């Protein structure tokens, strides 16, 4: 095994058998969490800037290692080095690194743009998808249950659109634009109910009651699908681990 293959084994998520890979995973999780701390404060201090720069250096090193071993991951030969920067996780990596090196200008407009792009550091949280076994299981559940989840999402979208159209025509004075009606329907679907926009007529309230009842059912469907898929995934992982122990 050459050094590149060993590096690939270390940086890829482990099942716990490779101690060095496990240490790398936990170390990256710590770096990701610490790098998010400055985002919880409005002011920028020297310590926060140092944390940001050190985290960026670690992320750059991780990105370069993954780029150097892209052919081992994608299995597409030399083309892998070209394809890898366009993979979803590689894009997230770049978005999490990029704001650290943006220049700050005293001009208000440039400062606003900087603060907007600075928020891309939130993408660092998505890097934990690689290192957390629990998150990996959830992602597998969503991938395996994508067909029923897509059906439920289609049903929810149709419900929101239909509710918005109905309430928009029933109460045109309350909902001045279709976007307001769509916003109300979305809030009703999730049973949040902010109360900033609401129907006032009898017909509108009847629509709201029916919409809320249907919304509860629509919201419950994906929860059941994900829970069932999660239990199946846990049983599958337990069976795989027991099989490895027996071997």
N, C-alpha and C positions, 0 to 999 in steps of 0.2 A: 504494500500500500504506500503510495507516494504522499508527499506533504499536502498536495491539493485535495486528494481524496479524504485525508484525515481532517483537514480544515472543514470540508463539506459535512462530515459526520458531526463535527463539533457545533457548527452554526445551525444545523437543522434541529428542530424540536426532537427531544429524546423520549423514550418510553421508560426512562429511569435506569437503564442498564449501563449507560455510559456516564460515569461520574463527571468527567470533564464537560461533556455536553450539557448535563443537568446544571452544573455550576454556571456555565455560560448562559443558559436560559434564565436562571434566577437572577444572575447579574444584570442581564438586559432588562428584566422586569423592574429591578430596583432603579436602574438608570432612567427608564421611561417614567416611572412614578415621580422620581425626584425632579426630572426635567419639566414636569407639569406644575410643580409648586409655584413658580413665578407667575403663572397665569391666574392664580387665585388672589393676586395683589395688583392694585392699580399703579402703585409707584414702582420704579425700577431702581434697584440698588446695585452696588458693585458686586455683592455676593450673588445676586440673581443673574447678573450678566455673566459671571464666571461659571455658574451652574449651566447656563444656556450654552456657552461656548464649549465647555467640557463635554456636555451631552452631545452636541453637534459633532465633535471629534469622534466620539464613540460610534455614533450613527453612521458617519462617513466611512469609518473603518469597517463597520459591519456591512455597509452597502458594497464597498469595494471587494470584500471577501465573497459576497454573494454573486457579484458580477463575475469575479474570477472563476467561480465554480458553477456558473450558469449552465454549462453543457452537461454537468452531472445531474442537475435538477431537471432541466427541460428535455434532455435526451434528444437534441436536435443538431448535434455536432457543432460546428463553428457558428451556425446561424443562431444558436442559443444566446451568444454574446450580444447579438443585435436585438433579439426578441425580448430579452430579460428586462431592459429599461421600460418596456411598454406593458409589463405585467402589472396587475392591480397593486400588489404589495410593494413593488419597486416604485411605482408612482407615489404611493403613500409615504415611502421612505424619503423620496426627494422633497415632497411637500413638507415633511416634518423638519428637514434640514435647511431648506431654502431661506426661511425668514430670519435665521440667525445672522446671515451675511448681508442683509439689506441695509443700505446706508440710511441714517436718520438725518433729515433735513429740517431746519427750523421753520420752513414754510408750512403753514397750516394744512394745505391740501396734500402735500407730500407726507406729512405726519399722519394724516387720516388714512392714506393709502398704506403706509407702513404698518399702522395698527391693524388694518384690515388683513393684510398679508401675514402679520405677526400671529394672527389667530390660527394660521395653518399649523402651528405647533400642536394644536389639539389632535392632529392626525397621529401624533406620537402614541396616543392611547391605542390606536388600531394596530400598532406594531405588536402589542401583547397577544394578538390573535395567534401569532406564531408560537408563543412560549407557554400559553396557558392550556392545560389539558381540558379543563372544563369548557373553555370557550371553543376549543376545537370540536368537542362533542356537540355543542350547540350548533356550530356551523355545519357539522355533518348531518344533524337532524334536519336543519333547514334545507340542505341540499337533497337529502333523501325524500323529504316530504314536500318538495317544491311544487309538484302537480296539484295536490289538494290545497296547498297554501295559495297557489296562483288562482285556483277556482274561487277560494274565499275572498281574495283581494279583488277579483273581478266583480263578485257579488257586492262587496262593500262599495266599490267605485260606482257601480250602477245604482246602489241604494242612495248614496250621497247625491249623485247627479239628479235622480228622480225626486228626492226630497227637496233639493234646492229649486228645481223647476216648479214643483207644486207650491211651495211656500212663497216663492217669488211672484207667482200669479195670484195667490190667495191674498197676500198682503203686500201690494206694491208700494203702499205708503211707508210701511215699516222698513222694508228692504229696498233701498234706493238703487242698488246695483245687484247684478247676479252674483258678483263676488261675495257680497255680504250674505246672500242666501246660501251660497256654497260654504262659506265659513261657518254659518249657523248649523248647517247640516252636518259638517264634519265634527263640530263640537258636540252635537247631539249624538252622533254615532259613538263617540268615545265616552259618552255620559259624563263629560266634564262639566258642562253647563256654566260658563263664565257669567252669564247674565247681562252682558253688555248689549246684546241684540236678542230680542225675543218677540214672539207674536203677541198681539194684544186682542185680536178679534176671536170670537168663538170658533169660527172655522179654522183659524190659524192655530189655536190651542189644541184643537182636535188633531190636526196634522202633527203637532209637536208631540202629543201623547203617543200616537201611533208610531211616529218616528223613533221615539225613545224606546218603546217596547221592542221594535224590530232591531234597533241598534244594540240592545243588550244581547240579543241572540247572535247577531253578526260578530260582535266582539268576542263572544264565548267560543265560537267555532275554531279560530286559529289557536286559542289557548289549549283546547282539547287535542287538536292535531299535534301541536308541538310537545305536549305532555306525553302523549302516547308514543311519539317518535323518540323522545328523550329516554323513556323507559326501555324501549327496544334497543337503543344504542348502548345503554348501560349494561343490559343483559348480554349484548354482543361483545362488549369489551371484557366483561367478566369471563365469558366463555373463552375468549382468546387468551386471557391471562392464565386461566386454569389449564388450557391446552399447552401453553409454554412451560408451565411448571411440571406437568406430567412428562413432557419430553426431556 
